[in-house]
Amino acid sequence: MIFAIEEINKNPDLLPNITLGYQILYACSTIRRVTGGTLWMLSGEKESSPNYRCGRKGNLVGIVGDSGSTGSITMSQILGLYRYPQISYFASSPALSNRNFFPSFFRTIPSDAFQSRGLAKLILYFGWSWVGFLASDTDYGQIGLQVAKQELIKAGVCEAFTETIVIGQPNKNAPHIVKVIKNSTAKVVVVVASNVDFIPVVEELTKQNVTGRIWIASESWSTSALLSKEKYRQVLVSTVGFAVHGGQMPGFKEYLYSLHPSKSPKDSSMLHFWEQIFSCRWTNQLNFDGTSNKTAHDCTGEENLGKSTLKVDFGITFNVYTAVYAFAWALHSLLHCQPGKGPFHNGCADILSFGPWQLLHYIKTTKFQTKDKTSIFFDENGDPPALYDIVNWQPSSTGSLEQVVVGSYDSSSADGKIMSIDSAALVWAENSTKVPPSKCSSSCPPGLMKVTIPGKPICCFQCVSCPQREISNKTDAVRCHPCPWDMCSNTQQDACVPRAVEFLSYNEAIGIILAIIAIFSSVFPLGILGVFIYYKATPIVRANNWSLSCLLLISLCLCFLCSLMFIGYPQPEKCLLRQVMFGLVFSLCISCVLAKTLTVVIAFKATKPGTQLRKFKGIRMSYSLIILCLLIQVSICVTWLSSSPPFPEFDAHTKEIVIVLSCNEGSAVAFWFMLGYLGLLATISFIIAFLVRRLPDSFNEAKFITFSMLAFLSVWISYIPASLSSQGKYVVATEIFAILSSSWALLVCIFLPKCFIILFRPDINSKEHLMKKNHGQNLKIKTII
């Protein structure tokens, strides 16, 4: 403070022709001395006289102090009544920001509210989520602790434990605190306390050799020389904390080292300072502590400050320096008030006789820069910008700990980057460069999500796999995200990959096999057709309606080939025609079988005298029946296509990792109606053939038609449950199998016996055999009659 005042008085540009003076009073950390000293300064006499100003040595500009929050609150309650400006350099209680109670209070140290939020940001920066809290049972400790906990809990950090340093107890509750710390899995502990209060806990930690913890220090002990000793090294190494920003004051060190009692023989504070630095006592002076220090050697005055272990906390020192300059710049603004433009009703204030409330106005609006370009101003609550140094406790060459500045916290940062940390400059335990973790549970890697454990904090969780078709692509995901409909999760469930499109393709084994079978099968009806054409003059071919047999064989060839339309990519045209073609071709086939069956019946019944069936005998009746049956199926298909036609469909729900591309039949009712009509024709053919299977006619094929229709119906009845129980491409494969099987049933049952006779038993395929057989059958009928 003295250095700043002398520097200002020597500066011709700041308060020219004005000299600042000072008085220093020691509060001795007692409220009584604080109150008495405040009233004495207001009255100007040794005996305080409230509401009277008795001194005549100059105006009382304001007060720098007190250092503690409790003392500052007491002072401000008195000074605020008279609107005397008060600037504290170390009182950080958030309560002092209340302008209703403390209207004239300012400070050059940030409020603990800023520090607590900063500590929370520091913990979040390093990714710690499982944190213990330790605070002294003072306003400083408890208020700071509550603000920090609120910010951390709001950000998702969990409280492992909260313990209190009980100042009223001789051991400060240290044994219990250390026991809790040892038993906790939390590796990070936030400590909001003074160095004096924290020392008993550190002593106990050292005694029990509790290491491996990361201590988060508040500004009250982050630069403590008492805790930097070598014996605490293993416990406190890698501590990270907030320290009051130590600005640059050019010339201050030289000024400090130039101090000597001989230059100020009447200054008792200088003598006291000398005794503290060199641990000596002046034999011709009173003991300043009020006790006799018998172990200290005598002060000689020949001690050298330059060779001493003097350690200055430049953070607090800089705060005092800026507090004095704040008064100076406010006075400078008051001094240079332009007449007629003053802020008061009577214009400008007189520098020699101004009221405290007038200077208070200028302090509220003062803004200046120190020599190191640090910007100083006060907000509406009297608080300065929150500016802290972030320090890391690292081993020094002497074996003790030193506080290395590794970053900063600046709430008024122009680029919006409030906190900056040089991660490379940090030193952790055992010289590790990796940030030590502090989590209740291990992180969940991508592909897993966190699930809280009942009865435990949210930071304690277990990792479970994401559901099917959902992923988590970051660590510690709280929920999994579903993949788009056309994608699915990979094996690790940390990324979405395109889903395979499934359809019965010519490129896979089942598709190739079915296609080969269909093409190979279609050759057989054509081969049999060639045999029938070649042997069309033989009795067995003529007796079984040669033209209907040829039409049936052609329709069977088409039945085999229509199955190919079910294989391959389901294009719109293919979906539209494949079921229709299947229905029409099979309708033609079954109609031919029905026509052949009725031809057998009519041929037998028409031989009876007086029957009316003779007029239905002939090929025209057969073709008329086939056309009628086919037209009915055509009308069903036309109605189907016009009302609800089939279309290609992507089915993303049947299978988890595959999109099934298939043809939606449009109207299931129409499809089953078409299939039911085929079943009706087959059933009619089966019934008629079964009834006439024993008619005494040469080469009667009714029994073969009975077997073929029985096989046909069995195949398609079996198809219904098989189709309903299949999925994806196997639904199509099942229908193709039914088409091929039923077509083979017709081909084998109806034409295989005839081909066998034609090719291997030509003796039976003769007119003589036919006449002989017919004669035998007629004799049997006459005998029965």
C-alpha positions in Angstrom: 0.0 0.0 0.0 2.8 2.4 0.9 4.6 1.5 -2.3 1.5 2.3 -4.4 0.8 5.6 -2.6 4.4 6.8 -3.1 4.3 5.7 -6.7 1.1 7.7 -7.2 2.5 10.8 -5.5 5.5 10.7 -7.8 3.3 10.4 -11.0 2.7 13.9 -12.5 -0.1 12.6 -14.7 -2.2 11.1 -11.9 -3.6 13.5 -9.3 -1.2 16.3 -10.1 -0.6 18.7 -7.2 -2.5 16.3 -4.9 -0.7 14.3 -2.2 -2.1 11.1 -0.8 -1.5 10.2 2.8 -2.4 7.2 4.8 -2.9 5.8 8.3 -2.5 2.1 9.1 -4.5 0.5 11.9 -4.1 -3.1 13.1 -7.4 -4.9 13.7 -5.6 -7.9 15.2 -8.5 -10.2 13.8 -10.9 -9.0 16.5 -14.3 -7.5 15.8 -13.9 -5.1 18.7 -10.7 -3.6 17.2 -12.4 -3.4 13.8 -15.4 -1.5 15.1 -13.4 0.8 17.2 -10.9 1.6 14.5 -13.6 2.3 12.0 -15.4 4.8 14.4 -12.0 6.4 15.2 -11.2 6.9 11.5 -14.6 8.5 10.9 -14.4 10.9 13.8 -10.7 11.6 13.5 -9.8 11.5 17.2 -8.6 8.8 19.5 -11.9 8.9 21.2 -14.6 8.1 18.7 -17.5 10.5 18.3 -20.2 9.1 16.0 -21.6 11.5 13.5 -18.7 14.0 14.1 -15.6 14.7 12.2 -13.1 16.2 14.6 -9.8 15.7 12.7 -8.3 18.5 10.6 -5.4 16.8 8.9 -7.2 16.2 5.6 -10.2 14.5 4.1 -10.8 10.8 4.7 -11.0 9.5 1.2 -11.8 5.9 2.0 -10.6 2.7 3.7 -8.6 -0.2 2.2 -9.5 -3.3 4.1 -10.4 -5.3 6.1 -8.6 -8.5 4.9 -11.2 -10.8 6.3 -14.9 -11.1 5.3 -16.2 -10.9 8.9 -14.3 -7.7 9.7 -15.2 -6.2 6.3 -18.9 -6.9 7.0 -18.7 -5.1 10.3 -16.8 -2.2 8.8 -19.1 -1.9 5.8 -22.2 -1.8 8.0 -20.9 1.3 9.6 -19.2 2.9 6.6 -22.3 2.3 4.5 -24.3 4.6 6.7 -22.2 7.5 5.7 -21.5 6.2 2.2 -17.7 6.1 2.8 -16.1 4.0 0.1 -14.4 0.8 1.3 -12.2 -1.4 -0.8 -11.1 -4.8 0.6 -8.3 -6.8 -0.9 -9.1 -10.2 0.6 -12.7 -10.3 1.8 -14.3 -12.8 -0.6 -17.6 -13.6 1.0 -20.5 -13.6 -1.5 -22.7 -11.9 1.1 -20.7 -8.7 0.6 -22.1 -8.4 -3.0 -25.5 -7.5 -1.6 -25.8 -3.7 -2.4 -28.9 -3.4 -0.1 -26.8 -4.1 3.0 -23.4 -3.0 1.8 -23.9 0.0 -0.5 -20.4 1.4 -0.3 -18.3 -1.8 -0.3 -16.0 -2.8 -3.1 -13.2 -5.3 -3.4 -10.3 -6.2 -5.6 -10.5 -9.9 -5.0 -13.3 -11.8 -6.7 -16.3 -13.1 -4.7 -16.2 -16.7 -3.6 -19.2 -17.3 -5.8 -16.9 -16.8 -8.8 -14.2 -19.0 -7.3 -16.7 -21.8 -6.5 -18.1 -21.8 -10.1 -14.5 -21.8 -11.3 -13.6 -24.8 -9.2 -16.6 -26.5 -10.6 -15.5 -25.7 -14.2 -12.0 -27.0 -13.3 -13.3 -30.3 -12.1 -15.5 -30.7 -15.2 -12.5 -29.7 -17.5 -10.6 -32.8 -16.2 -13.6 -35.0 -16.5 -13.9 -36.0 -12.8 -17.3 -37.1 -11.7 -16.8 -38.7 -8.3 -15.6 -36.0 -5.9 -15.3 -35.5 -2.2 -15.8 -32.2 -0.4 -14.0 -30.8 2.6 -14.6 -27.4 4.1 -14.1 -25.5 7.3 -17.1 -24.6 9.5 -16.8 -20.9 8.7 -18.8 -18.7 6.4 -16.0 -18.8 3.9 -15.9 -22.6 3.9 -19.6 -23.4 4.0 -20.8 -20.8 1.6 -18.1 -21.6 -0.9 -18.7 -25.3 -0.5 -22.5 -24.9 -1.2 -21.9 -22.9 -4.3 -19.4 -25.3 -5.7 -21.6 -28.3 -4.9 -24.6 -26.7 -6.6 -22.6 -26.1 -9.8 -21.1 -29.5 -9.8 -24.3 -31.4 -9.1 -26.1 -29.4 -11.7 -23.4 -30.5 -14.2 -23.8 -34.2 -13.2 -20.9 -34.6 -10.8 -21.6 -36.8 -7.8 -20.8 -36.2 -4.2 -18.7 -39.0 -2.7 -18.6 -37.5 0.8 -18.8 -34.1 2.5 -16.8 -33.5 5.7 -16.3 -30.4 7.9 -13.1 -29.2 9.5 -14.3 -28.3 13.0 -12.3 -25.3 14.1 -13.5 -25.5 17.7 -11.9 -28.9 18.2 -8.1 -29.2 19.0 -7.5 -31.8 16.2 -10.0 -30.1 13.8 -11.8 -33.5 13.4 -8.8 -34.7 11.4 -8.8 -38.4 12.3 -12.4 -38.8 11.2 -11.9 -36.9 8.0 -8.8 -38.9 7.1 -10.7 -42.2 7.8 -13.5 -41.1 5.4 -11.0 -40.1 2.7 -9.1 -43.4 3.0 -12.3 -45.5 2.7 -13.7 -43.5 -0.3 -13.1 -44.5 -3.9 -13.0 -40.8 -4.8 -9.6 -39.6 -5.9 -10.4 -35.9 -6.1 -11.2 -33.8 -3.0 -12.2 -30.2 -3.1 -10.9 -28.3 0.0 -12.5 -24.9 0.8 -10.6 -23.8 3.9 -7.7 -21.6 5.1 -4.2 -23.1 5.2 -4.2 -22.9 9.0 -7.4 -24.9 9.2 -6.2 -27.5 6.7 -2.8 -28.1 8.2 -4.1 -30.6 10.9 -5.8 -32.7 8.3 -2.6 -32.7 6.1 -0.6 -33.7 9.2 -2.9 -36.7 9.8 -2.8 -37.6 6.1 1.0 -37.6 6.3 1.0 -39.7 9.5 -1.2 -42.3 7.9 0.6 -42.1 4.5 -2.6 -41.4 2.5 -1.4 -40.6 -1.0 -2.7 -40.7 -4.5 -5.4 -38.1 -4.0 -5.8 -35.0 -6.2 -6.5 -31.9 -4.0 -8.5 -29.0 -5.4 -7.4 -25.9 -3.6 -9.3 -22.7 -2.9 -7.4 -19.5 -3.2 -7.0 -19.2 0.6 -4.4 -22.1 0.6 -3.4 -22.6 -3.0 -0.2 -20.6 -2.6 0.4 -21.5 1.1 4.1 -21.6 2.1 3.2 -23.6 5.2 1.8 -26.4 3.1 4.6 -26.4 0.6 7.1 -28.0 2.9 8.9 -31.1 1.9 7.2 -33.3 4.6 3.9 -32.8 2.9 5.2 -33.5 -0.6 3.9 -37.0 -1.0 0.4 -36.0 0.1 -0.1 -32.7 -1.7 1.9 -33.2 -4.9 -0.2 -32.5 -8.1 -2.6 -30.3 -6.2 -4.6 -28.0 -8.5 -6.2 -24.9 -7.4 -7.2 -21.3 -7.9 -4.9 -18.5 -6.8 -5.4 -14.8 -6.7 -4.0 -13.4 -9.8 -0.5 -12.0 -9.2 -0.1 -9.0 -11.4 3.2 -7.3 -12.3 4.3 -4.3 -10.2 7.5 -3.0 -11.7 10.0 -1.9 -9.1 8.2 -3.5 -6.2 10.9 -6.1 -5.4 13.6 -3.5 -5.5 11.5 -1.3 -3.2 10.9 -4.3 -0.9 14.6 -5.2 -0.7 15.5 -1.6 0.0 13.5 -1.4 3.2 15.5 -1.0 6.4 14.5 0.0 9.9 17.1 2.7 9.9 15.2 4.5 7.2 12.0 4.6 9.3 13.2 4.4 12.9 9.8 5.5 14.3 7.8 3.1 12.1 6.8 0.2 14.5 5.4 -1.8 11.6 8.8 -1.8 9.9 10.4 -3.1 13.1 7.7 -5.8 13.4 8.3 -6.7 9.7 12.0 -7.1 10.3 11.5 -9.4 13.3 9.1 -11.7 11.3 11.4 -12.0 8.3 14.6 -12.8 10.2 13.1 -14.4 13.3 14.9 -12.0 15.6 13.9 -9.4 18.2 14.9 -5.9 18.9 16.3 -5.7 22.4 15.5 -2.0 22.8 11.9 -2.4 21.6 8.7 -3.8 23.0 7.8 -7.3 21.9 5.1 -6.8 19.2 3.4 -10.0 19.9 2.9 -9.2 23.5 5.0 -12.1 24.6 8.7 -12.6 25.1 10.4 -14.7 22.4 13.4 -16.1 24.3 14.5 -18.4 21.5 14.9 -15.6 18.9 18.3 -14.0 18.5 18.8 -10.2 18.6 18.2 -8.1 15.5 21.4 -6.3 14.5 20.1 -4.2 11.6 22.8 -5.8 9.4 20.5 -8.5 8.0 20.1 -8.5 4.2 16.6 -8.8 2.7 18.1 -9.8 -0.6 19.6 -12.9 1.0 16.5 -13.8 3.0 13.9 -16.4 2.3 11.3 -13.7 1.9 8.3 -15.1 0.0 5.7 -12.7 -1.2 2.2 -13.7 -2.2 1.9 -11.4 -5.2 -1.7 -12.2 -5.6 -2.8 -10.5 -2.4 -0.1 -7.9 -2.8 -1.4 -6.9 -6.2 -5.0 -6.7 -4.8 -3.8 -4.1 -2.3 -1.9 -2.2 -5.0 -5.0 -2.1 -7.3 -7.3 -1.0 -4.4 -5.1 2.1 -3.7 -5.0 2.9 -7.5 -8.8 2.6 -7.6 -9.1 5.4 -5.0 -6.5 7.4 -6.9 -8.3 7.1 -10.3 -11.6 7.9 -8.7 -10.1 11.1 -7.2 -8.5 11.8 -10.5 -11.9 11.7 -12.2 -13.4 13.9 -9.4 -10.5 16.4 -9.8 -10.9 16.7 -13.6 -14.7 17.1 -13.5 -15.6 19.7 -16.2 -17.6 22.6 -14.9 -21.2 22.4 -16.0 -21.0 18.7 -16.7 -20.8 17.4 -13.2 -22.9 14.5 -12.1 -24.3 16.2 -9.0 -27.1 18.8 -8.7 -24.5 21.5 -7.8 -22.1 20.4 -10.6 -18.7 19.1 -9.7 -17.3 18.3 -6.3 -14.4 20.2 -4.8 -11.3 18.0 -4.4 -10.6 19.8 -1.1 -14.0 19.4 0.4 -16.1 16.6 -1.2 -18.5 14.4 0.5 -17.8 10.6 0.7 -20.9 9.9 -1.4 -19.5 12.0 -4.2 -16.3 10.0 -4.3 -18.4 6.8 -4.1 -20.1 7.8 -7.4 -16.7 7.9 -9.2 -15.5 4.7 -7.7 -18.6 2.9 -9.1 -17.6 4.0 -12.6 -13.8 4.0 -12.4 -12.0 1.8 -14.9 -8.2 1.7 -15.4 -5.4 -0.5 -16.5 -2.4 -1.3 -14.4 1.2 -1.3 -15.8 0.9 -4.9 -16.8 -2.3 -4.1 -18.8 -4.7 -5.7 -16.3 -8.1 -4.1 -16.6 -9.6 -3.1 -13.2 -13.3 -2.1 -12.8 -16.2 -2.9 -10.5 -19.6 -4.3 -11.5 -22.9 -3.2 -10.1 -22.3 -5.3 -6.9 -18.8 -3.8 -6.3 -17.1 -7.0 -7.5 -14.1 -6.9 -9.9 -13.8 -9.3 -12.9 -13.1 -12.8 -11.7 -9.4 -13.2 -12.5 -7.5 -16.2 -11.1 -4.3 -18.0 -11.8 -4.6 -21.8 -11.9 -1.7 -23.3 -10.1 -0.3 -26.9 -10.0 1.8 -28.0 -7.1 5.0 -29.6 -8.5 8.2 -30.9 -6.8 10.9 -28.3 -6.7 14.7 -28.8 -6.9 14.9 -28.2 -3.1 12.5 -31.1 -2.4 9.6 -28.9 -1.4 6.6 -28.0 -3.5 6.2 -25.0 -5.7 3.1 -23.5 -7.2 3.4 -23.4 -11.0 0.9 -21.3 -12.9 -0.6 -23.6 -15.6 -3.6 -21.6 -16.6 -6.0 -18.8 -15.9 -9.7 -18.1 -15.2 -10.9 -14.7 -16.5 -14.7 -14.0 -16.5 -14.1 -10.9 -18.6 -12.2 -12.6 -21.3 -12.7 -10.9 -24.6 -12.8 -14.1 -26.7 -15.3 -15.8 -24.4 -12.8 -18.4 -23.3 -13.1 -18.0 -19.6 -10.8 -20.8 -18.5 -7.6 -21.8 -20.3 -5.2 -24.5 -19.1 -1.8 -25.6 -20.5 -2.2 -29.3 -20.1 1.4 -30.0 -21.1 2.6 -28.0 -18.1 0.6 -30.1 -15.6 2.5 -32.6 -13.4 0.6 -35.4 -11.7 1.7 -38.0 -9.2 4.7 -40.0 -10.3 5.4 -37.5 -13.1 2.5 -38.9 -15.1 1.2 -36.8 -18.0 -2.2 -38.5 -18.0 -5.1 -37.0 -16.0 -5.8 -39.4 -13.1 -9.5 -40.6 -13.2 -12.0 -40.2 -10.4 -15.2 -42.0 -11.2 -17.5 -44.2 -9.2 -17.8 -46.6 -12.1 -15.6 -47.3 -15.1 -16.6 -45.5 -18.3 -18.9 -47.3 -20.7 -17.3 -47.6 -24.1 -19.2 -46.9 -27.3 -21.8 -49.6 -27.9 -22.9 -49.6 -24.3 -25.1 -47.3 -22.3 -25.1 -46.3 -18.6 -27.9 -47.7 -16.4 -28.0 -46.3 -12.8 -27.8 -48.7 -9.9 -30.8 -48.3 -7.6 -30.0 -46.6 -4.3 -26.7 -45.1 -5.5 -25.8 -41.8 -7.1 -26.2 -41.3 -10.8 -22.4 -41.5 -11.2 -22.5 -45.1 -10.0 -23.8 -47.2 -12.9 -23.4 -50.4 -14.8 -22.8 -50.7 -18.5 -25.4 -52.6 -20.6 -25.5 -53.3 -24.3 -27.7 -51.3 -26.6 -30.9 -52.9 -27.9 -30.9 -54.3 -31.4 -30.7 -51.7 -34.2 -29.6 -49.0 -31.7 -26.1 -47.6 -31.1 -24.1 -45.4 -28.8 -21.1 -43.8 -30.5 -19.6 -42.0 -27.6 -18.2 -42.9 -24.2 -20.6 -42.9 -21.2 -23.7 -42.6 -23.3 -26.9 -42.3 -21.2 -29.1 -43.7 -23.9 -28.8 -45.4 -27.3 -29.9 -43.9 -30.5 -31.9 -45.9 -33.0 -30.5 -46.4 -36.5 -32.5 -45.2 -39.6 -34.9 -47.7 -41.0 -32.5 -48.7 -43.8 -29.5 -49.2 -41.4 -28.7 -51.5 -38.5 -26.0 -51.5 -35.8 -22.7 -53.2 -36.4 -21.3 -55.9 -34.2 -19.8 -53.5 -31.7 -23.1 -51.4 -31.8 -21.2 -48.2 -32.0 -22.1 -47.3 -35.6 -25.0 -47.7 -38.0 -24.2 -49.7 -41.2 -26.5 -50.2 -44.2 -28.8 -53.2 -43.8 -28.5 -56.0 -46.4 -31.4 -56.1 -48.8 -32.8 -59.7 -49.0 -34.8 -61.2 -51.9 -34.7 -64.4 -53.7 -31.8 -63.8 -56.1 -30.2 -65.6 -59.0 -26.9 -65.0 -57.3 -27.5 -67.3 -54.3 -27.7 -71.1 -54.1 -31.4 -71.5 -53.5 -32.3 -69.1 -56.3 -30.0 -70.9 -58.8 -31.2 -74.3 -57.8 -34.9 -73.4 -58.1 -34.2 -71.7 -61.5 -32.4 -74.7 -62.9 -35.1 -77.1 -61.6 -37.8 -74.9 -63.3 -36.0 -74.7 -66.6 -35.1 -78.4 -66.5 -38.6 -79.3 -65.6 -40.1 -77.3 -68.4 -38.3 -79.5 -70.9 -40.2 -82.6 -69.9 -43.7 -81.4 -70.9 -42.2 -80.4 -74.3 -40.5 -83.8 -74.7 -43.8 -85.6 -73.9 -45.6 -83.3 -76.3 -43.1 -84.4 -79.0 -43.8 -88.0 -78.2 -47.6 -87.4 -78.4 -47.2 -85.6 -81.7 -45.0 -88.4 -83.1 -47.4 -91.2 -81.8 -50.7 -89.3 -82.3 -52.1 -92.0 -84.5 -51.7 -94.7 -81.8 -54.8 -95.8 -79.9 -53.6 -94.6 -76.5 -53.0 -91.1 -77.7 -56.3 -91.0 -79.7 -58.3 -92.5 -76.8 -57.1 -89.7 -74.4 -58.1 -86.7 -76.4 -54.9 -85.8 -78.2 -55.6 -82.0 -78.5 -56.5 -81.6 -74.8 -53.3 -83.5 -73.9 -51.2 -81.2 -76.0 -52.8 -78.1 -74.5 -52.3 -79.5 -71.0 -48.6 -80.3 -71.7 -48.1 -76.7 -73.0 -49.8 -75.3 -69.9 -47.6 -77.5 -67.7 -44.5 -76.1 -69.4 -45.8 -72.6 -68.7 -46.4 -73.6 -65.1 -42.8 -74.6 -64.7 -41.6 -71.4 -66.4 -43.8 -69.1 -64.5 -41.9 -69.9 -61.3 -39.0 -68.0 -62.8 -40.9 -64.7 -62.4 -40.7 -65.2 -58.6 -36.8 -65.2 -58.7 -34.8 -61.9 -59.0 -35.2 -58.3 -57.9 -38.9 -57.5 -57.3 -39.5 -54.9 -59.9 -42.9 -53.2 -60.1 -43.8 -55.0 -63.4 -42.7 -58.3 -62.0 -44.8 -57.9 -58.8 -47.8 -56.9 -60.9 -47.7 -59.9 -63.2 -46.2 -62.9 -61.4 -49.2 -63.9 -59.3 -51.5 -63.1 -62.2 -49.5 -65.3 -64.6 -49.3 -68.0 -62.0 -53.1 -67.9 -61.5 -53.9 -67.9 -65.2 -51.5 -70.6 -66.2 -52.6 -72.9 -63.5 -56.3 -72.2 -64.3 -55.6 -73.2 -67.8 -53.9 -76.4 -66.6 -56.6 -77.4 -64.2 -59.3 -76.5 -66.7 -57.7 -78.9 -69.2 -57.6 -81.6 -66.5 -61.3 -80.9 -65.7 -62.2 -81.0 -69.4 -60.4 -84.4 -69.8 -62.2 -85.7 -66.8 -65.6 -84.7 -68.1 -64.7 -86.0 -71.6 -64.2 -89.5 -70.0 -67.6 -89.3 -68.3 -69.4 -88.1 -71.3 -67.7 -90.7 -73.6 -68.9 -93.4 -71.3 -72.4 -92.1 -70.7 -73.0 -91.2 -74.3 -72.9 -94.9 -75.4 -76.2 -95.5 -73.5 -79.4 -95.5 -75.6 -81.5 -92.3 -75.3 -79.0 -90.3 -73.4 -78.9 -86.5 -73.8 -75.1 -86.4 -73.3 -74.4 -87.3 -76.9 -74.8 -83.7 -78.0 -72.0 -82.6 -75.5 -69.6 -85.1 -77.0 -66.8 -83.5 -79.0 -63.8 -81.1 -78.7 -65.9 -78.0 -78.8 -67.5 -78.7 -75.4 -64.0 -79.2 -73.9 -62.7 -75.9 -75.2 -65.8 -74.1 -74.2 -65.3 -75.4 -70.6 -61.7 -74.4 -70.6 -62.5 -70.9 -71.8 -65.3 -70.5 -69.3 -63.0 -71.5 -66.4 -60.2 -69.3 -67.6 -62.5 -66.3 -68.0 -63.6 -66.6 -64.4 -60.0 -66.5 -63.3 -59.3 -63.6 -65.6 -62.2 -61.6 -64.1 -60.8 -62.3 -60.6 -57.3 -61.1 -61.6 -58.6 -58.0 -63.4 -60.7 -57.0 -60.4 -57.6 -57.6 -58.2 -55.3 -55.5 -60.4 -57.7 -52.7 -60.7 -58.6 -52.4 -57.1 -55.4 -53.2 -55.1 -52.5 -54.3 -57.4 -49.4 -55.8 -56.0 -46.3 -53.6 -55.5 -42.7 -53.9 -54.3 -42.3 -53.4 -50.5 -39.3 -52.9 -48.2 -40.0 -54.8 -45.0 -37.8 -53.4 -42.3 -39.6 -55.1 -39.3 -39.5 -58.9 -40.0 -35.8 -59.2 -39.6 -33.5 -57.1 -37.4 -30.4 -56.7 -39.6 -32.0 -57.4 -43.1 -34.5 -55.5 -45.1 -36.7 -57.9 -46.9 -37.6 -56.8 -50.4 -40.7 -58.5 -51.5 -43.9 -58.1 -53.4 -46.8 -57.0 -51.4 -49.8 -58.7 -52.8 -51.9 -55.5 -52.4 -55.0 -57.4 -51.4 -54.5 -60.6 -49.5 -58.2 -61.4 -49.9 -57.8 -61.3 -53.7 -54.7 -63.5 -53.6 -56.3 -66.2 -51.5 -59.5 -65.9 -53.6 -57.5 -66.6 -56.7 -55.7 -69.5 -55.0 -59.0 -70.8 -53.7 -60.5 -70.8 -57.2 -57.7 -73.0 -58.3 -58.4 -75.3 -55.4 -62.1 -75.3 -56.3 -61.3 -76.4 -59.9 -58.9 -79.1 -58.6 -61.4 -80.3 -56.1 -64.2 -80.6 -58.7 -61.8 -82.5 -61.0 -60.7 -84.8 -58.1 -64.3 -85.6 -57.2 -65.4 -86.4 -60.8 -62.3 -88.4 -61.5 -62.7 -90.3 -58.3 -66.3 -91.2 -59.1 -65.5 -92.5 -62.6 -62.2 -94.0 -61.9 -63.6 -97.6 -62.4 -65.5 -97.0 -65.7 -64.8 -99.9 -68.1 -63.2 -97.9 -70.8 -60.0 -98.6 -72.6 -57.1 -96.5 -71.4 -59.3 -94.8 -68.8 -57.2 -92.0 -67.3 -59.7 -91.0 -64.6 -57.8 -92.9 -61.9 -54.6 -91.1 -62.9 -56.4 -87.8 -62.8 -57.6 -88.7 -59.3 -54.1 -89.3 -58.1 -52.8 -86.1 -59.8 -55.5 -84.0 -58.2 -55.0 -85.6 -54.9 -51.3 -84.7 -55.1 -52.0 -81.2 -56.4 -54.4 -80.5 -53.5 -52.0 -81.9 -50.9 -49.2 -79.7 -52.1 -51.3 -76.5 -52.0 -52.9 -77.4 -48.7 -49.4 -77.9 -47.2 -48.3 -74.6 -48.8 -50.7 -72.6 -46.6 -49.1 -73.3 -43.2 -45.6 -73.4 -44.7 -46.1 -69.9 -46.3 -47.4 -68.4 -43.1 -44.5 -69.8 -41.0 -41.8 -68.6 -43.4 -40.1 -65.2 -43.5 -38.4 -63.2 -46.1 -37.2 -64.8 -49.3 -38.3 -68.3 -48.0 -41.9 -67.2 -48.5 -41.2 -66.9 -52.2 -39.1 -70.1 -52.2 -42.0 -71.9 -50.6 -44.4 -70.8 -53.3 -42.0 -71.8 -56.1 -41.6 -75.2 -54.5 -45.3 -75.6 -54.4 -45.6 -74.6 -58.1 -42.9 -77.0 -59.2 -44.2 -79.8 -57.0 -47.8 -79.5 -58.1 -46.8 -79.3 -61.7 -44.6 -82.4 -61.4 -47.6 -84.2 -59.7 -49.8 -83.5 -62.7 -47.1 -84.4 -65.2 -46.1 -87.6 -63.5 -49.5 -88.9 -62.6 -51.2 -88.2 -65.9 -48.6 -88.7 -68.5 -45.9 -91.0 -67.1 -48.1 -94.2 -67.5 -49.0 -93.2 -71.1 -45.4 -92.6 -72.0 -44.4 -95.9 -70.5 -46.9 -97.8 -72.7 -46.0 -95.7 -75.8 -42.3 -96.2 -75.4 -41.8 -99.5 -73.6 -45.0 -101.4 -74.2 -46.0 -100.8 -77.8 -47.7 -104.2 -77.9 -50.4 -102.8 -75.6 -50.7 -99.6 -77.7 -52.5 -101.5 -80.5 -55.9 -101.8 -82.0 -56.0 -105.6 -81.5 -55.2 -105.2 -77.8 -57.9 -102.5 -77.5 -60.6 -104.7 -79.2 -59.7 -107.7 -77.2 -59.8 -105.7 -74.0 -63.1 -104.1 -74.9 -64.6 -107.5 -75.9 -63.6 -109.0 -72.6 -65.1 -106.1 -70.7 -68.4 -106.4 -72.7 -68.7 -110.2 -71.9 -68.1 -109.4 -68.2 -70.9 -106.9 -68.3 -73.3 -109.3 -70.0 -72.5 -112.1 -67.5 -73.2 -109.7 -64.6 -76.5 -108.7 -66.2 
